[in-house]
Amino acid sequence: MPDIQVFGGTDSSATRAALRFFRERRIVVHHSDLRKRPIAPGELQRFVQKLGARALLDVDGKAYRDLGLAHLRLDEAEIVARLLRDVRLLCQPLVRYGNEMTAGPAEAAWTAWLKPPGSGGAGAR
């Protein structure tokens, strides 16, 4: 059984869709509601190292617009600091499976994670 972690608020439709995606495939996930318990700095750093800080920033979200971040030039460290202070800025859900990670809806990647090893035969896309 794969060990999958989903970080996201239950008020996020994308997070609810990710949880539903795994539940429909009978995959048990560890869900961390970011509204109740913010992401740990070390955990966020793993996502930053793998995907980059900009990929974790929800540039289409209301919080991003309300804070006027579109008009600022932020470096990686500044983005990480803002993400730690305000979880509304995170592109949700953040999903981790071992060393593989995604930010935002990524059903194609999640489907690939769930395929048995060596099943990439002629019928695979």
C-alpha positions as CSV (number, residue, x, y, z in Angstrom):
1,M,0.0,0.0,0.0
2,P,1.6,3.3,-1.0
3,D,2.3,5.9,1.7
4,I,0.7,9.1,0.4
5,Q,0.5,12.4,2.2
6,V,-1.9,15.1,1.2
7,F,-1.5,18.6,2.6
8,G,-4.3,21.0,2.1
9,G,-7.3,22.7,3.7
10,T,-10.7,21.0,3.7
11,D,-12.1,24.3,2.4
12,S,-10.0,23.8,-0.8
13,S,-11.9,22.1,-3.7
14,A,-8.7,20.9,-5.2
15,T,-7.7,19.2,-1.9
16,R,-11.1,17.6,-1.6
17,A,-10.8,16.4,-5.2
18,A,-7.4,14.8,-4.4
19,L,-8.7,13.1,-1.4
20,R,-11.7,11.8,-3.5
21,F,-9.2,10.6,-6.2
22,F,-7.3,8.4,-3.8
23,R,-10.4,7.3,-1.9
24,E,-12.1,6.1,-5.1
25,R,-9.0,3.9,-5.7
26,R,-9.1,2.6,-2.2
27,I,-5.8,4.2,-1.3
28,V,-5.5,5.3,2.3
29,V,-3.8,8.7,2.6
30,H,-2.5,10.8,5.5
31,H,-4.3,14.1,5.3
32,S,-3.0,17.2,7.0
33,D,-5.5,20.0,7.2
34,L,-3.4,23.1,6.8
35,R,-6.1,25.3,8.5
36,K,-5.8,23.3,11.7
37,R,-2.1,22.5,11.6
38,P,0.3,24.5,9.3
39,I,2.9,22.7,7.3
40,A,6.2,22.2,9.1
41,P,9.1,24.2,7.8
42,G,11.1,21.1,7.0
43,E,8.2,19.5,5.1
44,L,7.7,22.7,3.1
45,Q,11.5,22.8,2.4
46,R,11.2,19.3,0.8
47,F,8.6,20.5,-1.6
48,V,10.7,23.6,-2.3
49,Q,13.8,21.5,-3.1
50,K,11.8,19.3,-5.4
51,L,9.5,21.8,-7.2
52,G,10.8,25.2,-6.4
53,A,9.1,27.9,-4.3
54,R,7.3,29.6,-7.2
55,A,5.5,26.3,-8.0
56,L,4.1,26.3,-4.5
57,L,2.7,29.8,-4.7
58,D,-1.0,30.0,-5.7
59,V,-0.8,33.0,-8.1
60,D,-4.5,32.6,-9.1
61,G,-5.7,32.7,-5.5
62,K,-7.6,35.4,-3.7
63,A,-4.9,35.8,-1.0
64,Y,-2.2,36.4,-3.6
65,R,-4.3,39.2,-5.2
66,D,-5.4,40.7,-1.8
67,L,-1.8,40.9,-0.6
68,G,-0.6,42.5,-3.8
69,L,2.1,40.0,-4.4
70,A,1.8,40.2,-8.2
71,H,3.5,43.6,-8.1
72,L,6.4,42.4,-6.0
73,R,9.6,40.6,-7.0
74,L,10.2,37.9,-4.5
75,D,13.1,35.6,-4.3
76,E,12.9,32.0,-3.2
77,A,13.6,32.7,0.5
78,E,10.9,35.5,0.6
79,I,8.3,33.2,-1.0
80,V,9.1,30.4,1.5
81,A,8.7,32.9,4.4
82,R,5.4,34.1,3.1
83,L,4.1,30.5,2.5
84,L,5.0,29.7,6.1
85,R,3.2,32.7,7.4
86,D,0.0,32.4,5.3
87,V,-1.1,28.9,4.2
88,R,-3.7,30.5,1.9
89,L,-0.8,31.3,-0.5
90,L,0.0,27.6,-1.0
91,C,-1.0,25.9,-4.2
92,Q,-3.2,23.1,-2.8
93,P,-3.0,20.2,-2.5
94,L,0.6,19.4,-1.8
95,V,0.9,15.6,-2.3
96,R,3.9,13.5,-1.5
97,Y,4.6,9.9,-2.3
98,G,8.1,9.0,-1.2
99,N,10.4,11.4,-3.1
100,E,7.7,12.3,-5.6
101,M,5.8,15.4,-5.0
102,T,3.1,17.6,-6.7
103,A,1.6,21.0,-6.0
104,G,-2.0,21.5,-7.1
105,P,-4.2,19.1,-9.0
106,A,-2.0,16.5,-10.7
107,E,-4.2,13.4,-11.4
108,A,-1.8,12.2,-14.2
109,A,1.1,12.1,-11.8
110,W,-0.9,10.4,-9.1
111,T,-2.2,7.8,-11.5
112,A,1.5,7.1,-12.6
113,W,2.4,6.6,-8.9
114,L,-0.3,4.0,-8.5
115,K,0.7,1.8,-11.5
116,P,2.5,-1.4,-10.6
117,P,6.2,-1.4,-11.6
118,G,6.8,-2.6,-15.1
119,S,3.2,-1.9,-16.3
120,G,4.2,0.7,-18.8
121,G,3.6,-1.6,-21.8
122,A,2.2,-0.9,-25.2
123,G,-1.2,0.2,-23.8
124,A,0.3,2.9,-21.6
125,R,0.2,6.6,-22.6
